[in-house]
Amino acid sequence: MKTRREILESFVAEDPNDSFSRYAFALELEKESGAQEALAQLKEVISRDPNYVAAYQQLGRLLAQSELIDEAREVYRRGIELASRSGDQRSRNEMQDSLAMLE
């Protein structure tokens, strides 16, 4: 029986540009092995799909938890701009709150 990580990893291998699978894989990596592997996958999501709002939110959170505050602020700012353009008010508000806590 495959683990959740193995299943998600196979989805990413089958379609490296599937943002949702890579995003879910990143969250699973965070649970299993911590922030470093998850950070790399979230950055890859944004690199491949710069309009994937949820990745900015999670990447900002992980960067802040890793005490990479300046980078977290920048990611939140980009995510807020994107969420505003796409009409995703909930994500925009959540990232604004997270950014305010870092200011």
C-alpha positions in Angstrom: 0.0 0.0 0.0 1.4 3.4 -1.0 1.7 6.2 1.5 0.0 9.5 0.9 3.4 11.0 0.1 4.2 8.3 -2.5 0.8 8.8 -4.2 1.3 12.6 -4.4 4.8 12.2 -5.5 3.7 9.9 -8.3 1.0 12.5 -9.4 3.8 15.2 -9.6 6.0 12.8 -11.6 3.2 12.1 -14.0 2.4 15.8 -14.5 5.0 18.2 -13.1 2.8 21.1 -14.1 -0.2 20.0 -12.1 -0.2 22.8 -9.5 -2.7 21.2 -7.2 -0.8 17.9 -6.9 2.5 19.7 -6.3 0.8 22.0 -3.7 -0.7 19.0 -1.9 2.7 17.2 -2.1 4.4 20.2 -0.5 1.9 20.2 2.4 2.5 16.5 2.9 6.2 17.0 2.9 5.8 19.7 5.5 3.9 17.2 7.8 6.5 14.5 7.3 9.9 16.2 7.1 9.5 19.8 7.9 9.7 23.1 6.0 12.7 22.8 3.8 11.4 20.3 1.3 8.0 21.9 1.4 9.5 25.3 0.7 11.2 24.0 -2.5 8.0 22.5 -3.8 5.9 25.6 -3.1 8.5 27.7 -4.9 8.3 25.3 -7.8 4.5 25.6 -7.9 4.8 29.4 -8.2 7.5 29.1 -10.7 5.4 26.9 -12.9 2.1 28.6 -12.2 2.5 32.2 -10.9 -1.3 32.5 -10.6 -1.7 29.8 -7.9 -2.8 32.0 -5.0 -2.8 29.3 -2.3 0.9 28.6 -2.9 1.8 32.2 -2.0 -0.2 31.9 1.3 1.5 28.7 2.3 5.0 29.8 1.2 4.7 33.0 3.1 3.7 31.1 6.2 6.5 28.6 6.0 9.1 31.4 5.3 7.9 33.3 8.3 8.1 30.1 10.5 11.6 29.6 9.2 12.4 33.2 10.3 12.9 34.3 6.7 10.8 37.4 7.4 11.9 39.7 4.5 11.2 36.9 2.0 7.9 36.1 3.6 6.8 39.7 3.4 7.7 39.8 -0.3 5.8 36.6 -1.0 2.7 37.8 0.9 2.8 41.1 -1.1 2.9 39.3 -4.4 0.2 37.0 -3.2 -2.0 39.9 -2.0 -1.6 41.6 -5.4 -2.5 38.4 -7.3 -5.5 37.6 -5.0 -6.8 41.1 -5.5 -6.5 40.8 -9.3 -8.3 37.5 -9.3 -11.0 38.5 -6.9 -10.0 36.1 -4.1 -10.9 38.3 -1.2 -10.6 35.7 1.5 -7.0 34.8 0.5 -6.2 38.5 0.1 -7.5 39.3 3.6 -5.7 36.3 5.2 -2.4 37.2 3.6 -2.9 40.9 4.6 -3.4 39.8 8.2 -0.3 37.6 8.0 1.7 40.4 6.5 0.6 42.8 9.2 1.8 40.5 11.9 5.3 40.6 10.3 5.4 44.4 10.0 
